[in-house]
Amino acid sequence: MKKIFNTIVNIIPFFVWMIWFYLALIDIDINPDLGTIEILLLLGFPLLYTIYNVFFAKDRKEFAIYNLIFGVAHIIGYYISGLLYYDYVSSDSETMLVINTFSGISILYVSIVTLIFYGIRVFVDKLRNK
């Protein structure tokens, strides 16, 4: 049951990105604006979820699997919300450039954060076993 719960938690970013798109579609006026929220989500989600996964995964393999699930949900959610944004809100060439660039950078960022925390998990596990 715990594995199912943690898997569902790691899929949530996909739905958050769909909500982000919906808010852009209805042109909601919020502070901070949706562009700022987009950057905060792109930077914050990987850190937040990686820390969550470090604490709630029973071992390194499970941590890696949860972070992979998160990474796929996060990147696909961002990319699909970006494509929807392009189709329904702003269909200029810069939009596609931003979507593709941020998607690539996000893949790299999620991978680096995962590797760093995986290394920390290995170090902590070795200290516990001594």
N, C-alpha and C positions, 0 to 999 in steps of 0.2 A: 504494500500500500504506500509506503514511504517513497519507493522508486517512482510509482505512478504520479504521486503528488509533485515530486521534484521535477519530473519530466514536464508536467503541465506548467509548473512555475517557469521553466526555461523556455516554454513556447509563448508565454505572455507577450514578449516584445513584438511578435508578429502582429498581434491584435492592437497593441498600442500604436504601431505605425499606421494601421488602418484607421484608427480614431484620429490620428494626426491628419491623415488625408481628408477625412470627413470634415474636420474643423477648417481645413484649407478650402474645401469645396464650398462650404456654406459661408466662407469669408468672415469668420468670426473675428472680432476685434478684441484681442486680449493683450495683457501686458505681463510678461515679455511676449514679443511677437512670435509667430510660428517659426520663423527662421532661427531665432535664438533657441527656441525649444528644440528644434531639429538638431542643432549643434550640441546642446546639452544632452539629448538622448544618445546621439552618436558617440559622445565621449563618456557619458556617465553609465549607460547600460553595461558596457563591457566590464567596467570596474565593479559595479554593483553586483552583477551576476557572477562574476568570477570569485569575488569574496564570498558570496552566498554559497557557491558550489564548493569552495575550499572547506567551508565549515560543515556542510551537510552531506558531502560525499563520504562514503565509508572508506574508500581507498583512492589511490591515484588513478586507477583505471576508470572508476566511476566518475571521478572529477573530470577526466578528459572527455568522457562520453557526454556528461551533462553540459560541459562547455561547448562541445561540438553541436549539440542540440540547440543550445542558446545561439551560437554563432550563425547557424543556418537559419533559424527563425528570425534573428535580428537582421541579417543581410537581406534575406528574401523579403521580409516585411518592408524594409526600407526601400528596396529596389521596386517592389510592386507599388508601394505608395507613391514613389517618384514617377513611375510610368503613368499611374492614374492622374497624378498632378499634371503631368505633361499633356495627357489627353483631354482633361476636363477643366484645367485652370490656366495654365500658362504653357503654350506650345511653341516657345521660342527655342532656338538652338542652344542657348546658354543653359537652359533647364536640363537638357539631356547631358550636357557636359558636366554639370554639377552632380547629377545622379550617378553617372558612370565614375567620375573621379572619387566622390565620397564612398561609393560602394567598394571600389578598389582599396582606398585608404582604410576603410572599415575592416575589410578582410585582413589586411596587414596588422592593423591595431588590435583586433580581437586575437589574432595569432600570437602577437608579441606579449599581450597581457596574459594570455593562457600559459605561454611558456615561462614567463616570469613567476607566476603563481604556482605552476607545476614544480618549478625548481624550489620554491619556498616550501611547498608541501613535501618534497623529497627530503629537504634539509630537516624539517620539523619531525618527519617520520624517523629519520636516522637518530635524531636526538632522543626521541621517545624510546627507541629500542636499545639505547646504551644503558 
